[in-house]
Amino acid sequence: LHDGRPVFEASSRPDAGDAKEGRLDEKVKLKPGLNTITLSAANRFARSNPVTLTVRFVGGPAGPPEEKPDLFVLAVGVSRHLDEKLNLNFARVDAEAVAEFFERQKGGLYRRVHVSTLLDEQASRVNIESGLRRIMEEAGPNDLSVLFLAGHGRDNGLGDYYFLSYDADIDDPNALGVPWPV
């Protein structure tokens, strides 16, 4: 990760199989000032604890003045669920209000504003994860990303937290809830 963003998609890397050691060379474009790099390794059996280091970039030719960042917003509001006993009154309205607020920010602090909303039946697990991937792919290192979630959440009893998408099953959040690291 570079400043919390993936440098590459893990699935695009060759599988090291059962290798006990290996080497991966990856170029990372640093921005002037402090950069946080987080490294971890994984195979089909386990994932290492992440190691984080901070690097200060001080060299390189002076470039053009930095542009204003873009703002990426994903606002999710689930008032109506497939399972009607989960329905809420204001989650959709809250997500719409947040999206409208951020849409008005263009030209101020931000060069461009990219707002996506997923409301009620649009807020399936597949669509939420797709929206998150799109932001991770499109946002640059100096851009700002905002994720707003309004709806139910649930712990699966094993310490794993899930946001309950439109199509989630409250009795089995692992199935269609959106996993969320706590």
TITORZA-750239 format. One line per field, with one value per atom (N, C-alpha, C): residue number from 1; residue in one letter; x, y, z. Coordinates in nm, 3 decimals. Layout:
// TITORZA-750239
i <- NUM;...
aa <- a;...
east <- X;...
north <- Y;...
up <- Z;...
// end
This chain:
// TITORZA-750239
i <- 1;1;1;2;2;2;3;3;3;4;4;4;5;5;5;6;6;6;7;7;7;8;8;8;9;9;9;10;10;10;11;11;11;12;12;12;13;13;13;14;14;14;15;15;15;16;16;16;17;17;17;18;18;18;19;19;19;20;20;20;21;21;21;22;22;22;23;23;23;24;24;24;25;25;25;26;26;26;27;27;27;28;28;28;29;29;29;30;30;30;31;31;31;32;32;32;33;33;33;34;34;34;35;35;35;36;36;36;37;37;37;38;38;38;39;39;39;40;40;40;41;41;41;42;42;42;43;43;43;44;44;44;45;45;45;46;46;46;47;47;47;48;48;48;49;49;49;50;50;50;51;51;51;52;52;52;53;53;53;54;54;54;55;55;55;56;56;56;57;57;57;58;58;58;59;59;59;60;60;60;61;61;61;62;62;62;63;63;63;64;64;64;65;65;65;66;66;66;67;67;67;68;68;68;69;69;69;70;70;70;71;71;71;72;72;72;73;73;73;74;74;74;75;75;75;76;76;76;77;77;77;78;78;78;79;79;79;80;80;80;81;81;81;82;82;82;83;83;83;84;84;84;85;85;85;86;86;86;87;87;87;88;88;88;89;89;89;90;90;90;91;91;91;92;92;92;93;93;93;94;94;94;95;95;95;96;96;96;97;97;97;98;98;98;99;99;99;100;100;100;101;101;101;102;102;102;103;103;103;104;104;104;105;105;105;106;106;106;107;107;107;108;108;108;109;109;109;110;110;110;111;111;111;112;112;112;113;113;113;114;114;114;115;115;115;116;116;116;117;117;117;118;118;118;119;119;119;120;120;120;121;121;121;122;122;122;123;123;123;124;124;124;125;125;125;126;126;126;127;127;127;128;128;128;129;129;129;130;130;130;131;131;131;132;132;132;133;133;133;134;134;134;135;135;135;136;136;136;137;137;137;138;138;138;139;139;139;140;140;140;141;141;141;142;142;142;143;143;143;144;144;144;145;145;145;146;146;146;147;147;147;148;148;148;149;149;149;150;150;150;151;151;151;152;152;152;153;153;153;154;154;154;155;155;155;156;156;156;157;157;157;158;158;158;159;159;159;160;160;160;161;161;161;162;162;162;163;163;163;164;164;164;165;165;165;166;166;166;167;167;167;168;168;168;169;169;169;170;170;170;171;171;171;172;172;172;173;173;173;174;174;174;175;175;175;176;176;176;177;177;177;178;178;178;179;179;179;180;180;180;181;181;181;182;182;182
aa <- l;l;l;h;h;h;d;d;d;g;g;g;r;r;r;p;p;p;v;v;v;f;f;f;e;e;e;a;a;a;s;s;s;s;s;s;r;r;r;p;p;p;d;d;d;a;a;a;g;g;g;d;d;d;a;a;a;k;k;k;e;e;e;g;g;g;r;r;r;l;l;l;d;d;d;e;e;e;k;k;k;v;v;v;k;k;k;l;l;l;k;k;k;p;p;p;g;g;g;l;l;l;n;n;n;t;t;t;i;i;i;t;t;t;l;l;l;s;s;s;a;a;a;a;a;a;n;n;n;r;r;r;f;f;f;a;a;a;r;r;r;s;s;s;n;n;n;p;p;p;v;v;v;t;t;t;l;l;l;t;t;t;v;v;v;r;r;r;f;f;f;v;v;v;g;g;g;g;g;g;p;p;p;a;a;a;g;g;g;p;p;p;p;p;p;e;e;e;e;e;e;k;k;k;p;p;p;d;d;d;l;l;l;f;f;f;v;v;v;l;l;l;a;a;a;v;v;v;g;g;g;v;v;v;s;s;s;r;r;r;h;h;h;l;l;l;d;d;d;e;e;e;k;k;k;l;l;l;n;n;n;l;l;l;n;n;n;f;f;f;a;a;a;r;r;r;v;v;v;d;d;d;a;a;a;e;e;e;a;a;a;v;v;v;a;a;a;e;e;e;f;f;f;f;f;f;e;e;e;r;r;r;q;q;q;k;k;k;g;g;g;g;g;g;l;l;l;y;y;y;r;r;r;r;r;r;v;v;v;h;h;h;v;v;v;s;s;s;t;t;t;l;l;l;l;l;l;d;d;d;e;e;e;q;q;q;a;a;a;s;s;s;r;r;r;v;v;v;n;n;n;i;i;i;e;e;e;s;s;s;g;g;g;l;l;l;r;r;r;r;r;r;i;i;i;m;m;m;e;e;e;e;e;e;a;a;a;g;g;g;p;p;p;n;n;n;d;d;d;l;l;l;s;s;s;v;v;v;l;l;l;f;f;f;l;l;l;a;a;a;g;g;g;h;h;h;g;g;g;r;r;r;d;d;d;n;n;n;g;g;g;l;l;l;g;g;g;d;d;d;y;y;y;y;y;y;f;f;f;l;l;l;s;s;s;y;y;y;d;d;d;a;a;a;d;d;d;i;i;i;d;d;d;d;d;d;p;p;p;n;n;n;a;a;a;l;l;l;g;g;g;v;v;v;p;p;p;w;w;w;p;p;p;v;v;v
east <- 0.084;0.000;0.089;0.049;0.117;0.015;0.041;-0.052;-0.192;-0.198;-0.325;-0.393;-0.330;-0.391;-0.309;-0.376;-0.302;-0.213;-0.092;0.000;-0.033;-0.076;-0.117;-0.222;-0.302;-0.405;-0.336;-0.359;-0.291;-0.315;-0.434;-0.465;-0.390;-0.327;-0.253;-0.108;-0.068;0.067;0.074;0.188;0.200;0.195;0.135;0.128;0.264;0.317;0.448;0.437;0.316;0.297;0.341;0.425;0.472;0.612;0.655;0.790;0.810;0.928;0.960;1.023;1.073;1.126;1.113;1.121;1.109;1.140;1.132;1.162;1.060;1.014;0.922;0.974;0.997;1.040;0.920;0.891;0.777;0.817;0.793;0.821;0.699;0.726;0.621;0.654;0.564;0.586;0.555;0.661;0.645;0.606;0.529;0.495;0.592;0.612;0.703;0.656;0.751;0.718;0.710;0.624;0.614;0.524;0.566;0.492;0.492;0.377;0.368;0.357;0.446;0.448;0.419;0.318;0.283;0.301;0.375;0.405;0.350;0.295;0.259;0.269;0.282;0.292;0.182;0.135;0.029;0.044;0.004;-0.012;-0.148;-0.175;-0.308;-0.332;-0.228;-0.242;-0.248;-0.182;-0.172;-0.133;-0.144;-0.103;-0.012;0.096;0.189;0.130;0.187;0.152;0.210;0.136;0.189;0.304;0.397;0.508;0.493;0.495;0.476;0.600;0.642;0.753;0.716;0.776;0.752;0.878;0.859;0.969;0.947;1.051;1.042;1.110;1.033;1.087;1.128;1.258;1.308;1.375;1.399;1.473;1.382;1.445;1.370;1.356;1.334;1.318;1.187;1.189;1.066;0.967;0.848;0.745;0.649;0.546;0.446;0.373;0.312;0.238;0.131;0.112;0.017;-0.126;-0.199;-0.340;-0.424;-0.544;-0.638;-0.671;-0.697;-0.732;-0.875;-0.902;-1.039;-1.098;-1.229;-1.302;-1.386;-1.373;-1.451;-1.541;-1.670;-1.766;-1.851;-1.863;-1.959;-2.053;-2.179;-2.279;-2.378;-2.386;-2.472;-2.577;-2.703;-2.812;-2.913;-2.933;-3.025;-3.138;-3.250;-3.370;-3.459;-3.464;-3.546;-3.454;-3.482;-3.406;-3.495;-3.431;-3.503;-3.580;-3.516;-3.580;-3.644;-3.776;-3.846;-3.832;-3.801;-3.786;-3.663;-3.574;-3.455;-3.477;-3.593;-3.616;-3.594;-3.543;-3.516;-3.590;-3.596;-3.668;-3.581;-3.456;-3.382;-3.248;-3.208;-3.076;-3.065;-3.165;-3.162;-3.155;-3.239;-3.243;-3.109;-3.047;-2.916;-2.811;-2.809;-2.711;-2.735;-2.861;-2.891;-2.844;-2.864;-2.822;-2.670;-2.598;-2.452;-2.403;-2.463;-2.423;-2.446;-2.561;-2.590;-2.491;-2.458;-2.361;-2.227;-2.176;-2.045;-2.048;-2.159;-2.169;-2.149;-2.187;-2.174;-2.032;-1.939;-1.802;-1.711;-1.758;-1.675;-1.635;-1.510;-1.460;-1.407;-1.443;-1.391;-1.255;-1.256;-1.132;-1.093;-1.188;-1.166;-1.179;-1.092;-1.095;-1.221;-1.241;-1.361;-1.417;-1.548;-1.615;-1.687;-1.660;-1.720;-1.805;-1.937;-2.027;-2.106;-2.105;-2.188;-2.277;-2.403;-2.494;-2.547;-2.562;-2.627;-2.735;-2.860;-2.974;-3.062;-3.103;-3.194;-3.152;-3.235;-3.205;-3.079;-3.032;-2.904;-2.785;-2.805;-2.696;-2.675;-2.656;-2.621;-2.473;-2.435;-2.293;-2.206;-2.249;-2.172;-2.155;-2.261;-2.252;-2.168;-2.179;-2.099;-1.950;-1.915;-1.775;-1.724;-1.808;-1.769;-1.744;-1.829;-1.809;-1.680;-1.648;-1.522;-1.402;-1.408;-1.298;-1.279;-1.389;-1.380;-1.306;-1.338;-1.269;-1.121;-1.089;-0.948;-0.871;-0.937;-0.871;-0.856;-0.955;-0.957;-0.893;-0.900;-0.847;-0.695;-0.636;-0.491;-0.440;-0.308;-0.250;-0.281;-0.315;-0.346;-0.496;-0.577;-0.722;-0.777;-0.900;-0.968;-1.085;-1.102;-1.213;-1.297;-1.429;-1.523;-1.619;-1.634;-1.733;-1.833;-1.960;-2.066;-2.160;-2.177;-2.266;-2.376;-2.502;-2.616;-2.700;-2.712;-2.788;-2.746;-2.778;-2.745;-2.605;-2.544;-2.421;-2.439;-2.353;-2.369;-2.234;-2.211;-2.096;-2.139;-2.053;-2.091;-2.065;-2.028;-2.001;-1.857;-1.780;-1.639;-1.547;-1.605;-1.527;-1.520;-1.590;-1.592;-1.717;-1.700;-1.811;-1.854;-1.985;-2.041;-2.141;-2.134;-2.241;-2.346;-2.472;-2.578;-2.630;-2.592;-2.638;-2.787;-2.845;-2.987;-3.023;-2.937;-2.966;-2.906;-2.858;-2.793;-2.896;-2.846;-2.925;-2.876;-2.963;-2.921;-2.869;-2.919;-2.874;-2.742;-2.700;-2.574;-2.507;-2.455;-2.395;-2.276;-2.210;-2.096;-2.140;-2.265;-2.312;-2.317;-2.387;-2.401;-2.376;-2.337;-2.298;-2.163;-2.131;-2.002;-1.905;-1.800;-1.704;-1.633;-1.612;-1.551;-1.450;-1.322;-1.224;-1.248;-1.239;-1.262;-1.130
north <- -0.117;0.000;0.124;0.225;0.354;0.455;0.512;0.603;0.543;0.414;0.346;0.294;0.314;0.269;0.156;0.056;-0.054;-0.004;-0.054;-0.023;-0.112;-0.233;-0.325;-0.419;-0.477;-0.573;-0.704;-0.756;-0.879;-0.993;-1.001;-1.112;-1.103;-0.987;-0.973;-1.021;-1.057;-1.103;-1.255;-1.309;-1.455;-1.515;-1.631;-1.701;-1.764;-1.738;-1.793;-1.937;-1.990;-2.129;-2.149;-2.246;-2.277;-2.222;-2.124;-2.069;-2.013;-2.037;-1.986;-1.849;-1.812;-1.678;-1.642;-1.514;-1.468;-1.319;-1.267;-1.126;-1.070;-0.950;-0.880;-0.737;-0.694;-0.556;-0.480;-0.368;-0.287;-0.140;-0.064;0.080;0.152;0.245;0.324;0.470;0.545;0.688;0.762;0.819;0.892;1.036;1.092;1.233;1.311;1.438;1.515;1.510;1.500;1.495;1.352;1.332;1.201;1.107;0.983;0.875;0.756;0.693;0.574;0.452;0.356;0.232;0.118;0.037;-0.079;-0.204;-0.300;-0.424;-0.543;-0.639;-0.766;-0.873;-0.995;-1.107;-1.206;-1.276;-1.375;-1.489;-1.605;-1.717;-1.780;-1.895;-1.951;-1.998;-2.002;-2.050;-1.939;-1.828;-1.726;-1.591;-1.488;-1.353;-1.304;-1.238;-1.185;-1.062;-1.029;-0.901;-0.790;-0.682;-0.574;-0.501;-0.453;-0.371;-0.236;-0.129;0.005;0.089;0.160;0.253;0.385;0.489;0.622;0.668;0.716;0.760;0.907;0.987;1.129;1.146;1.193;1.218;1.365;1.389;1.526;1.560;1.462;1.486;1.506;1.510;1.521;1.664;1.682;1.817;1.879;2.010;2.080;2.068;2.029;2.012;2.130;2.120;2.226;2.233;2.346;2.356;2.246;2.194;2.084;2.131;2.050;2.080;2.050;2.108;2.072;1.925;1.859;1.717;1.698;1.578;1.536;1.478;1.480;1.421;1.306;1.189;1.071;1.035;1.025;0.994;0.874;0.779;0.670;0.679;0.715;0.729;0.613;0.532;0.414;0.432;0.416;0.424;0.314;0.231;0.118;0.133;0.189;0.196;0.075;0.028;-0.089;-0.208;-0.317;-0.441;-0.549;-0.647;-0.765;-0.827;-0.833;-0.880;-0.759;-0.745;-0.623;-0.591;-0.691;-0.661;-0.576;-0.562;-0.478;-0.334;-0.303;-0.170;-0.058;0.053;0.173;0.291;0.401;0.519;0.619;0.639;0.755;0.727;0.603;0.572;0.625;0.603;0.650;0.802;0.868;1.014;1.071;1.009;1.055;1.043;0.931;0.912;1.014;1.042;1.141;1.280;1.315;1.446;1.460;1.355;1.359;1.373;1.298;1.306;1.447;1.506;1.642;1.742;1.728;1.819;1.814;1.695;1.682;1.724;1.705;1.749;1.900;1.973;2.121;2.169;2.078;2.117;2.138;2.109;2.126;2.272;2.292;2.427;2.495;2.447;2.504;2.441;2.347;2.278;2.172;2.131;2.018;2.057;2.001;2.025;1.964;1.835;1.764;1.686;1.663;1.584;1.469;1.348;1.227;1.163;1.175;1.123;1.007;0.896;0.780;0.749;0.719;0.678;0.539;0.462;0.332;0.332;0.327;0.342;0.218;0.172;0.058;-0.059;-0.101;-0.222;-0.210;-0.088;-0.071;-0.110;-0.109;-0.129;-0.276;-0.358;-0.498;-0.508;-0.620;-0.640;-0.623;-0.682;-0.673;-0.527;-0.447;-0.307;-0.223;-0.249;-0.173;-0.203;-0.331;-0.367;-0.314;-0.313;-0.258;-0.107;-0.035;0.108;0.138;0.058;0.076;0.050;-0.057;-0.087;0.027;0.083;0.192;0.311;0.346;0.458;0.426;0.305;0.268;0.272;0.240;0.242;0.383;0.470;0.601;0.712;0.703;0.810;0.809;0.926;0.940;0.957;0.961;0.968;1.098;1.204;1.330;1.357;1.266;1.282;1.241;1.281;1.246;1.155;1.049;0.957;0.955;0.953;0.949;0.833;0.749;0.642;0.672;0.686;0.709;0.590;0.525;0.409;0.440;0.427;0.444;0.317;0.248;0.124;0.042;-0.086;-0.177;-0.235;-0.269;-0.344;-0.461;-0.559;-0.679;-0.746;-0.792;-0.874;-1.019;-1.101;-1.240;-1.332;-1.274;-1.355;-1.402;-1.381;-1.421;-1.298;-1.182;-1.059;-0.993;-1.046;-0.987;-0.901;-0.778;-0.685;-0.679;-0.667;-0.659;-0.546;-0.468;-0.374;-0.455;-0.442;-0.524;-0.456;-0.511;-0.462;-0.493;-0.443;-0.464;-0.612;-0.695;-0.837;-0.924;-0.863;-0.939;-1.019;-1.126;-1.211;-1.185;-1.133;-1.097;-1.219;-1.337;-1.458;-1.512;-1.465;-1.509;-1.390;-1.294;-1.175;-1.209;-1.323;-1.362;-1.379;-1.420;-1.454;-1.331;-1.226;-1.112;-0.977;-0.978;-0.853;-0.810;-0.682;-0.630;-0.635;-0.719;-0.730;-0.598;-0.568;-0.441;-0.463;-0.433;-0.450;-0.348;-0.394;-0.306;-0.272
up <- 0.000;0.000;0.000;-0.075;-0.074;-0.024;0.094;0.159;0.167;0.202;0.223;0.097;-0.019;-0.145;-0.204;-0.262;-0.323;-0.437;-0.442;-0.552;-0.670;-0.640;-0.745;-0.686;-0.771;-0.729;-0.698;-0.578;-0.535;-0.632;-0.688;-0.778;-0.910;-0.940;-1.065;-1.051;-0.933;-0.909;-0.918;-0.963;-0.969;-0.829;-0.818;-0.691;-0.663;-0.543;-0.506;-0.461;-0.457;-0.415;-0.272;-0.249;-0.114;-0.089;-0.167;-0.152;-0.012;0.043;0.176;0.169;0.054;0.035;-0.112;-0.138;-0.275;-0.282;-0.401;-0.421;-0.520;-0.490;-0.579;-0.591;-0.714;-0.739;-0.792;-0.730;-0.770;-0.762;-0.869;-0.867;-0.810;-0.719;-0.656;-0.678;-0.739;-0.762;-0.632;-0.574;-0.448;-0.475;-0.384;-0.392;-0.303;-0.328;-0.242;-0.097;-0.005;0.137;0.186;0.287;0.351;0.273;0.261;0.196;0.290;0.308;0.392;0.302;0.323;0.246;0.344;0.311;0.394;0.310;0.364;0.294;0.372;0.300;0.360;0.252;0.296;0.203;0.237;0.135;0.159;0.060;0.105;0.015;0.046;-0.008;0.011;0.154;0.237;0.374;0.478;0.453;0.558;0.499;0.582;0.548;0.659;0.620;0.721;0.788;0.902;0.964;0.876;0.857;0.774;0.843;0.760;0.807;0.739;0.816;0.762;0.784;0.679;0.692;0.627;0.677;0.624;0.551;0.429;0.344;0.311;0.325;0.287;0.152;0.053;-0.079;-0.086;-0.108;-0.111;-0.243;-0.327;-0.451;-0.570;-0.684;-0.808;-0.853;-0.981;-1.032;-0.984;-0.972;-0.935;-1.049;-1.016;-1.118;-1.118;-1.199;-1.201;-1.067;-1.037;-0.911;-0.905;-0.785;-0.768;-0.793;-0.869;-0.896;-0.773;-0.771;-0.666;-0.680;-0.569;-0.578;-0.628;-0.675;-0.704;-0.576;-0.568;-0.456;-0.510;-0.450;-0.487;-0.368;-0.393;-0.287;-0.329;-0.239;-0.254;-0.135;-0.161;-0.055;-0.068;0.036;0.036;0.144;0.108;0.204;0.181;0.283;0.270;0.372;0.326;0.410;0.386;0.262;0.228;0.201;0.270;0.255;0.193;0.134;0.087;0.203;0.319;0.442;0.509;0.496;0.539;0.687;0.770;0.914;0.941;0.841;0.856;0.811;0.755;0.698;0.799;0.750;0.830;0.769;0.843;0.793;0.720;0.761;0.712;0.646;0.631;0.575;0.432;0.349;0.210;0.206;0.284;0.287;0.331;0.431;0.478;0.368;0.297;0.188;0.076;0.043;-0.060;-0.018;0.109;0.159;0.156;0.195;0.192;0.049;-0.043;-0.184;-0.239;-0.209;-0.256;-0.199;-0.071;-0.009;-0.082;-0.105;-0.169;-0.316;-0.384;-0.524;-0.536;-0.433;-0.435;-0.407;-0.381;-0.345;-0.465;-0.585;-0.705;-0.721;-0.756;-0.781;-0.656;-0.540;-0.416;-0.386;-0.297;-0.262;-0.364;-0.448;-0.537;-0.683;-0.765;-0.909;-0.969;-0.942;-0.987;-0.871;-0.875;-0.772;-0.841;-0.796;-0.853;-0.743;-0.755;-0.653;-0.711;-0.639;-0.673;-0.554;-0.582;-0.476;-0.506;-0.402;-0.409;-0.303;-0.348;-0.259;-0.265;-0.148;-0.134;-0.221;-0.318;-0.396;-0.481;-0.507;-0.580;-0.493;-0.361;-0.265;-0.233;-0.336;-0.316;-0.280;-0.227;-0.193;-0.317;-0.428;-0.553;-0.595;-0.590;-0.633;-0.537;-0.407;-0.310;-0.331;-0.343;-0.363;-0.497;-0.599;-0.729;-0.717;-0.645;-0.623;-0.550;-0.450;-0.377;-0.466;-0.548;-0.640;-0.740;-0.790;-0.888;-0.826;-0.704;-0.638;-0.622;-0.580;-0.560;-0.692;-0.802;-0.932;-0.988;-0.964;-1.028;-0.945;-0.814;-0.729;-0.732;-0.744;-0.742;-0.600;-0.584;-0.451;-0.376;-0.447;-0.379;-0.371;-0.423;-0.420;-0.284;-0.259;-0.135;-0.167;-0.087;-0.104;0.022;0.004;0.116;0.093;0.193;0.191;0.301;0.263;0.360;0.356;0.470;0.481;0.580;0.537;0.626;0.616;0.727;0.730;0.850;0.845;0.953;0.937;1.050;1.053;1.147;1.133;1.217;1.235;1.357;1.389;1.369;1.311;1.287;1.406;1.519;1.637;1.647;1.541;1.540;1.537;1.559;1.557;1.421;1.322;1.189;1.175;1.127;1.113;0.966;0.944;0.810;0.802;0.694;0.661;0.587;0.630;0.570;0.444;0.331;0.202;0.187;0.081;0.053;0.056;0.000;-0.015;0.094;0.203;0.310;0.390;0.449;0.537;0.679;0.766;0.902;0.979;0.945;1.014;0.960;0.843;0.782;0.713;0.791;0.729;0.640;0.662;0.577;0.432;0.410;0.276;0.185;0.224;0.135;0.201;0.328;0.390;0.336;0.349;0.300;0.417;0.408;0.519;0.542;0.669;0.705;0.816;0.792;0.900;1.010;1.132;1.247;1.311
// end
